[in-house]
Amino acid sequence: MTEAQVINPAMPGNRVLRFTAFLFGGVAYLTFLFTILYAIGFVSGLVVPKAIDTGANSGIFEAIIVNLALMSLFAVQHSVMARKSFKHWWTQFIPKSVERSTYVLCASLTLLLLFWQWRPMPAVIWSIQEPEMAMVIATLSFVGWVIVFTSTFLINHFELFGLHQVANNLVGREMPPPVFRTPFFYRFVRHPIYLGFIIAFWAAPTMSAGHLLFAAVTTAYIFVGIMLEERDLVGMFGDEYRRYRERVSMLFPWHKRA
């Protein structure tokens, strides 16, 4: 058997591996969809069986420690696995085509663990009693989620969550090189996905102590994540991203002076 025959992508064994990778990517994506939809219900307290203010009561110190540990676990997983050095190491053991899907699946499972084990802290920090104003605030929270989803599709939703990679691998195509683009929301803020999350987490008609802890810690993590992500983006796109960073604000859409 020649070397060309060994590495021929049309060989049956290779096709099975590619199809297996595609199925794995599909499972990871469906897990992500379930997780993000559950997250909306978890934060808003709608539909889902266990929301941010429901579940077995525990002592306040236990609740704080467990909840901080759960959020820290997600932050470490989400940040470490996204770094270029980790990806380089990790793809020595897994196919490059499923690297993003693996990241998405791990992030989703870590979030599901957080939802499952979250300890409610029901003490009320604020509560808007006026029904019309409460409805406006609740609607604003859902607007945040719309911004999150829309922003992912403005770039490449399916690449962001790993499906593009496994689909290209299935048909034997290489992934195209990354291209720096700034469509719609990205012309006004550099990180509209994170802005959407902040709006979704903080726009609460009733803010419990647990919800406040969740919103505050995730917002702090967002700023750390932006710092790490922008370092990677500068490494990837160089001066093009530096000029963009000088021109466009990070999270809030005000005009930056040249």
C-alpha positions in Angstrom: 0.0 0.0 0.0 1.4 3.4 -1.0 1.5 6.5 1.2 -1.1 8.2 -1.0 -3.5 5.3 -0.4 -2.9 5.5 3.4 -3.9 9.1 3.6 -6.6 9.1 0.9 -9.6 10.9 2.3 -11.9 8.8 0.2 -11.0 5.5 2.0 -13.9 4.0 3.9 -12.3 4.2 7.3 -11.6 7.9 6.7 -15.2 8.5 5.7 -16.4 6.8 8.9 -14.1 9.1 11.0 -15.4 12.2 9.2 -19.0 11.2 9.6 -18.4 10.4 13.3 -16.8 13.8 13.8 -19.9 15.4 12.1 -22.3 13.5 14.4 -20.2 14.6 17.4 -20.4 18.2 16.2 -24.1 17.9 15.7 -24.6 16.5 19.3 -22.4 19.3 20.7 -24.5 21.9 18.8 -27.8 20.5 20.0 -26.5 20.4 23.5 -25.5 24.1 23.2 -29.0 25.0 21.9 -30.7 23.3 24.8 -28.3 25.0 27.2 -28.7 28.5 25.9 -32.5 28.1 25.9 -32.4 26.8 29.4 -30.2 29.7 30.4 -32.9 32.1 29.3 -35.4 30.4 31.5 -32.9 30.0 34.3 -32.2 33.8 34.4 -35.8 35.0 33.8 -37.5 32.4 36.0 -39.8 31.1 33.2 -40.7 27.6 32.1 -37.7 25.7 33.3 -38.0 23.3 36.3 -35.1 25.0 38.2 -34.4 28.7 37.9 -32.0 31.1 39.6 -34.3 31.6 42.5 -35.7 28.1 43.0 -34.4 24.9 44.4 -33.5 23.6 47.9 -32.6 26.3 50.4 -29.2 26.2 52.0 -27.3 28.4 54.3 -26.1 31.8 52.9 -22.4 31.0 53.2 -22.9 27.5 51.6 -24.8 29.2 48.8 -22.2 31.8 48.1 -19.3 29.3 48.2 -21.0 26.7 45.9 -22.3 29.4 43.5 -18.9 31.1 43.2 -17.2 27.7 42.7 -19.6 26.8 39.9 -19.1 30.1 38.2 -15.3 29.9 38.6 -15.4 26.4 37.1 -17.1 27.7 34.0 -14.8 30.8 33.8 -11.7 28.6 33.9 -13.0 26.1 31.4 -14.3 28.8 29.1 -11.1 30.8 29.2 -8.4 28.1 29.2 -9.9 26.1 26.3 -10.3 29.2 24.2 -6.6 30.1 24.3 -4.4 29.4 21.3 -1.7 27.6 23.4 -4.3 25.1 24.8 -5.8 24.5 21.3 -2.3 23.7 20.0 -1.8 21.2 22.8 -5.3 19.8 22.7 -5.3 19.1 19.0 -2.4 16.7 19.4 -4.9 14.3 21.0 -8.2 15.1 19.1 -8.8 15.9 15.5 -8.6 19.6 14.7 -12.1 19.5 13.1 -13.8 18.7 16.4 -11.7 21.1 18.6 -14.4 23.8 18.5 -17.2 21.3 19.0 -15.4 19.9 22.0 -15.0 23.3 23.5 -18.7 24.1 22.9 -19.8 20.7 24.5 -17.6 21.2 27.6 -18.9 24.8 28.0 -22.5 23.6 27.7 -22.0 20.7 30.2 -20.3 23.1 32.7 -23.2 25.5 32.4 -25.8 22.7 32.9 -23.9 21.6 36.0 -24.2 25.2 37.2 -27.9 25.3 36.6 -28.4 22.0 38.3 -26.3 22.7 41.4 -27.0 26.4 41.8 -28.1 27.4 45.3 -30.9 30.0 45.5 -30.3 33.2 47.4 -33.9 34.5 47.5 -33.5 37.7 49.5 -34.9 40.5 47.4 -32.5 43.4 46.5 -35.1 45.3 44.4 -38.6 44.6 43.1 -40.4 46.8 40.6 -44.1 46.9 41.6 -45.4 48.9 38.7 -46.7 46.3 36.2 -46.0 48.3 33.1 -42.4 49.2 34.2 -41.8 45.6 35.2 -42.9 44.4 31.8 -40.6 47.0 30.1 -37.6 45.7 32.2 -38.5 42.0 31.4 -38.7 42.8 27.7 -35.4 44.6 27.8 -33.9 41.3 29.2 -35.2 39.4 26.2 -33.9 42.1 23.9 -30.5 41.3 25.4 -30.9 37.7 24.4 -31.9 38.8 20.9 -28.7 40.8 20.6 -26.7 37.8 21.6 -28.3 35.5 19.0 -28.3 38.1 16.3 -24.6 38.9 16.8 -23.6 35.3 16.4 -25.3 35.1 13.0 -23.8 38.5 12.0 -20.4 36.8 12.1 -20.6 33.1 11.6 -23.0 31.3 14.0 -22.2 27.8 12.7 -18.4 28.3 12.8 -18.6 29.9 16.3 -20.3 26.7 17.6 -18.4 24.1 15.6 -20.8 23.0 12.9 -19.0 24.7 10.0 -15.8 22.9 10.9 -17.2 19.4 11.0 -19.3 20.0 7.9 -16.3 21.1 5.9 -14.3 18.1 7.3 -17.1 15.7 6.2 -16.8 16.8 2.6 -13.0 17.1 2.7 -12.8 20.9 2.5 -10.3 23.0 4.4 -11.6 25.7 6.6 -11.1 29.1 5.0 -8.7 31.5 6.7 -10.3 33.9 9.2 -11.4 37.3 7.7 -11.9 40.4 9.9 -15.4 41.8 9.4 -17.5 44.3 11.3 -21.2 43.8 10.3 -24.0 45.9 11.8 -23.8 45.8 15.6 -20.0 45.4 15.3 -19.8 48.9 13.8 -21.0 50.3 17.1 -19.5 48.1 19.7 -16.7 45.6 19.5 -18.4 42.9 21.6 -22.2 43.0 21.0 -22.5 39.4 22.2 -21.2 40.3 25.6 -23.3 43.5 25.7 -26.4 41.3 25.1 -25.5 39.1 28.0 -25.0 42.0 30.3 -28.4 43.4 29.4 -30.1 40.0 29.7 -28.6 39.4 33.2 -29.1 42.9 34.7 -32.6 43.8 33.3 -34.6 42.1 36.1 -37.9 43.3 37.4 -37.1 41.5 40.6 -33.5 41.2 41.6 -32.7 38.6 44.2 -29.3 38.2 46.0 -28.6 35.1 44.0 -29.4 36.8 40.7 -27.3 39.8 41.7 -24.3 37.5 42.5 -24.7 35.8 39.1 -25.0 39.0 37.2 -22.0 40.7 39.0 -19.7 37.7 38.7 -20.5 37.0 35.1 -20.1 40.7 34.2 -16.7 40.7 35.9 -15.8 37.6 33.9 -16.9 39.2 30.7 -14.4 42.0 31.2 -11.6 39.5 31.8 -12.8 37.5 28.8 -12.7 40.6 26.6 -9.1 41.3 27.7 -8.0 37.8 26.8 -10.0 37.7 23.5 -8.7 41.0 22.3 -5.2 39.9 22.9 -5.8 36.9 20.6 -7.5 39.1 18.0 -4.6 41.4 17.9 -2.3 38.4 17.4 -4.6 37.2 14.6 -5.3 40.4 12.8 -2.6 42.8 13.9 -2.9 46.5 13.1 -6.3 46.0 11.5 -7.8 45.1 14.8 -5.8 47.8 16.7 -7.3 50.4 14.4 -10.8 48.9 15.0 -10.2 49.0 18.7 -9.2 52.7 18.5 -12.3 53.5 16.4 -15.1 51.5 18.1 -16.0 51.4 21.8 -15.8 48.1 23.7 -19.4 47.6 25.0 -21.4 50.8 25.0 -22.2 52.4 21.6 -20.8 55.9 22.0 -18.6 57.4 19.3 -14.9 57.4 20.0 -12.8 60.3 19.0 -10.2 59.6 16.3 
